[in-house]
Amino acid sequence: MVKLILLLSLCTLGATNGATAGNATVPAIYILGDSLVDVGNNNHLLTTIKADFPHNGVDFAGGKPTGRFCNGRNAADFIAEKLGLASAPPYLSMRKISNSSEAFFNGINFASAGAGILDTTHSGECLSLNKQIEYLSTAYAAMVEQIGDRQTQEHLAKSIFTIIIGSNDIFDYVKSNGEATPQQFVGSLTSTLQGQLKRIYNIGARKFSFIGTGPVGCCPALRSQSKTGECKEVANLVSHLYNEEIIFLLHEMKSQFSDMNYSFFNTYIALLEIIQMPFNHGFTEVKAACCGIGDLNAKVACTPFSHYCSNRTSHIFWDYYHPTEATAGILTAEIFDGSAPHVYPINMRQLGAL
């Protein structure tokens, strides 16, 4: 009984720390992924893939960089806010506090900039998805030690596991001009991912929110490779194929594990609509990054020496790879309350209510 009371109090703490306190629909959120949802894990790594310096964070609370590759909040923050939770802190920062195992019940962000499905993607520079799952397993063991296996399983089953991964693997494939065809590469990639998702399920996840890759060929970094600033079609093709395979993979997992539920967000379709009809969403700049140096502000990352635009809400992209806070907010609203073809078979609000 004492352990049950502890669990309930910890879950309540996580809910009341959120931006919409008291309205939490799930006890916690656990995030795995890359720089699109990294909230500071890479700050604790010896890596060149960092964002803990200006002008990143210029629109974040306090106007200071936090390790987010954005001018303000990223998707992880918006998702937590929608769920009525505090934004889950980076796992590597939590390991340094004495009561970290208790804090694990309120949610954890394992995401790491540069991460990929493949261990070879930015090897040694980030927490690969496999490493993130390893840390999730470690956190699970700590929670079991606190309240026991059954109650930890119940807690995780009610929580949402958000996964956004794959873009960096695609960037590496396009850059390497590998011998594998796009179809072969995607097949190999999703085969690896299948095993990883099953490991997350076996740890205790039952509610999966999988966020697909966007039209990565349209980011300023790849547009800048074209004299006309057009999207790199091969990158977009691989991203589209990857999303199609993820849809099939999640459907197969659901048929195998009846107690699993999922929501898939097709970022490719949703973001491409914004890029093709920017004025409908309040944007005036589609191609160039807000912060950077060179053509399309895409030759150098956003650094203290970079130029950055005065009106961040007019730009789709913050730097040469990442969206602005405004773009992240629009996409997250679709993740949470959207419908097919953007999100299916259910949205995140519906997933949380199950």
Solvent accessible surface area in square Angstrom, and as a share of the most:
residue,aa,sasa,rsa
1,M,168,0.75
2,V,122,0.70
3,K,104,0.44
4,L,65,0.32
5,I,103,0.52
6,L,53,0.26
7,L,11,0.06
8,L,105,0.52
9,S,57,0.37
10,L,13,0.06
11,C,22,0.13
12,T,81,0.47
13,L,86,0.43
14,G,2,0.02
15,A,16,0.12
16,T,69,0.40
17,N,89,0.46
18,G,12,0.12
19,A,77,0.60
20,T,56,0.32
21,A,58,0.45
22,G,60,0.58
23,N,101,0.52
24,A,33,0.25
25,T,73,0.42
26,V,6,0.04
27,P,25,0.16
28,A,0,0.00
29,I,0,0.00
30,Y,0,0.00
31,I,1,0.00
32,L,0,0.00
33,G,0,0.00
34,D,3,0.01
35,S,13,0.08
36,L,45,0.22
37,V,0,0.00
38,D,0,0.00
39,V,7,0.04
40,G,2,0.02
41,N,0,0.00
42,N,3,0.01
43,N,52,0.27
44,H,72,0.32
45,L,39,0.19
46,L,181,0.90
47,T,15,0.09
48,T,122,0.71
49,I,38,0.19
50,K,49,0.21
51,A,1,0.01
52,D,59,0.30
53,F,59,0.25
54,P,63,0.39
55,H,38,0.17
56,N,5,0.03
57,G,3,0.02
58,V,43,0.25
59,D,55,0.29
60,F,43,0.18
61,A,91,0.71
62,G,73,0.70
63,G,40,0.38
64,K,143,0.61
65,P,40,0.25
66,T,38,0.22
67,G,2,0.02
68,R,24,0.09
69,F,24,0.10
70,C,2,0.01
71,N,5,0.02
72,G,0,0.00
73,R,89,0.32
74,N,8,0.04
75,A,15,0.11
76,A,0,0.00
77,D,10,0.05
78,F,24,0.10
79,I,1,0.00
80,A,1,0.00
81,E,57,0.26
82,K,80,0.34
83,L,0,0.00
84,G,1,0.01
85,L,3,0.02
86,A,36,0.28
87,S,43,0.28
88,A,3,0.03
89,P,54,0.34
90,P,20,0.13
91,Y,5,0.02
92,L,5,0.02
93,S,34,0.22
94,M,5,0.02
95,R,132,0.48
96,K,148,0.63
97,I,81,0.41
98,S,123,0.80
99,N,79,0.41
100,S,20,0.13
101,S,22,0.14
102,E,60,0.27
103,A,22,0.17
104,F,9,0.04
105,F,0,0.00
106,N,27,0.14
107,G,0,0.00
108,I,0,0.00
109,N,0,0.00
110,F,0,0.00
111,A,0,0.00
112,S,0,0.00
113,A,0,0.00
114,G,3,0.03
115,A,0,0.00
116,G,0,0.00
117,I,0,0.00
118,L,52,0.26
119,D,79,0.41
120,T,113,0.66
121,T,4,0.02
122,H,67,0.30
123,S,82,0.53
124,G,72,0.69
125,E,52,0.23
126,C,19,0.12
127,L,10,0.05
128,S,16,0.10
129,L,0,0.00
130,N,41,0.21
131,K,70,0.30
132,Q,0,0.00
133,I,1,0.01
134,E,85,0.38
135,Y,29,0.11
136,L,0,0.00
137,S,50,0.33
138,T,71,0.41
139,A,0,0.00
140,Y,38,0.15
141,A,58,0.45
142,A,24,0.19
143,M,0,0.00
144,V,40,0.23
145,E,151,0.68
146,Q,52,0.23
147,I,3,0.02
148,G,22,0.21
149,D,75,0.39
150,R,157,0.57
151,Q,22,0.10
152,T,0,0.00
153,Q,52,0.23
154,E,70,0.32
155,H,5,0.02
156,L,0,0.00
157,A,35,0.27
158,K,122,0.52
159,S,0,0.00
160,I,0,0.00
161,F,0,0.00
162,T,0,0.00
163,I,0,0.00
164,I,11,0.05
165,I,1,0.00
166,G,0,0.00
167,S,12,0.08
168,N,18,0.09
169,D,2,0.01
170,I,0,0.00
171,F,36,0.15
172,D,49,0.25
173,Y,24,0.09
174,V,13,0.07
175,K,171,0.72
176,S,76,0.49
177,N,130,0.67
178,G,37,0.35
179,E,182,0.82
180,A,43,0.33
181,T,62,0.36
182,P,27,0.17
183,Q,108,0.48
184,Q,112,0.50
185,F,24,0.10
186,V,3,0.01
187,G,34,0.32
188,S,68,0.44
189,L,1,0.01
190,T,10,0.06
191,S,72,0.46
192,T,52,0.30
193,L,0,0.00
194,Q,65,0.29
195,G,37,0.35
196,Q,4,0.02
197,L,0,0.00
198,K,53,0.23
199,R,96,0.35
200,I,0,0.00
201,Y,21,0.08
202,N,107,0.55
203,I,21,0.11
204,G,0,0.00
205,A,0,0.00
206,R,48,0.18
207,K,17,0.07
208,F,0,0.00
209,S,2,0.01
210,F,0,0.00
211,I,4,0.02
212,G,1,0.01
213,T,4,0.03
214,G,10,0.10
215,P,3,0.02
216,V,13,0.08
217,G,0,0.00
218,C,1,0.01
219,C,4,0.02
220,P,0,0.00
221,A,10,0.08
222,L,12,0.06
223,R,10,0.04
224,S,20,0.13
225,Q,115,0.51
226,S,40,0.26
227,K,214,0.91
228,T,95,0.55
229,G,8,0.07
230,E,93,0.42
231,C,28,0.17
232,K,62,0.26
233,E,120,0.54
234,V,63,0.36
235,A,0,0.00
236,N,7,0.03
237,L,77,0.38
238,V,0,0.00
239,S,0,0.00
240,H,76,0.34
241,L,37,0.19
242,Y,0,0.00
243,N,1,0.00
244,E,80,0.36
245,E,68,0.31
246,I,0,0.00
247,I,44,0.22
248,F,124,0.52
249,L,10,0.05
250,L,0,0.00
251,H,106,0.47
252,E,70,0.31
253,M,1,0.00
254,K,66,0.28
255,S,84,0.54
256,Q,106,0.47
257,F,37,0.15
258,S,98,0.63
259,D,73,0.38
260,M,0,0.00
261,N,45,0.23
262,Y,22,0.08
263,S,2,0.01
264,F,1,0.00
265,F,2,0.01
266,N,5,0.02
267,T,14,0.08
268,Y,33,0.13
269,I,54,0.27
270,A,4,0.03
271,L,17,0.08
272,L,39,0.19
273,E,58,0.26
274,I,4,0.02
275,I,14,0.07
276,Q,122,0.54
277,M,94,0.42
278,P,15,0.10
279,F,156,0.65
280,N,112,0.57
281,H,71,0.32
282,G,52,0.50
283,F,1,0.00
284,T,93,0.54
285,E,51,0.23
286,V,26,0.15
287,K,71,0.30
288,A,20,0.15
289,A,1,0.00
290,C,0,0.00
291,C,0,0.00
292,G,1,0.01
293,I,72,0.37
294,G,44,0.42
295,D,99,0.51
296,L,47,0.24
297,N,28,0.14
298,A,7,0.05
299,K,111,0.47
300,V,64,0.37
301,A,34,0.26
302,C,3,0.02
303,T,28,0.16
304,P,63,0.40
305,F,179,0.74
306,S,8,0.05
307,H,120,0.54
308,Y,70,0.26
309,C,15,0.09
310,S,107,0.69
311,N,81,0.42
312,R,43,0.16
313,T,88,0.51
314,S,13,0.09
315,H,26,0.11
316,I,0,0.00
317,F,8,0.03
318,W,0,0.00
319,D,5,0.02
320,Y,49,0.19
321,Y,80,0.31
322,H,17,0.07
323,P,25,0.16
324,T,0,0.00
325,E,31,0.14
326,A,30,0.24
327,T,0,0.00
328,A,5,0.04
329,G,20,0.19
330,I,51,0.26
331,L,18,0.09
332,T,1,0.01
333,A,40,0.31
334,E,54,0.24
335,I,5,0.03
336,F,3,0.01
337,D,69,0.36
338,G,11,0.11
339,S,79,0.51
340,A,70,0.54
341,P,79,0.50
342,H,30,0.13
343,V,3,0.02
344,Y,50,0.19
345,P,86,0.54
346,I,43,0.22
347,N,15,0.07
348,M,0,0.00
349,R,123,0.45
350,Q,87,0.39
351,L,0,0.00
352,G,4,0.04
353,A,85,0.66
354,L,115,0.57
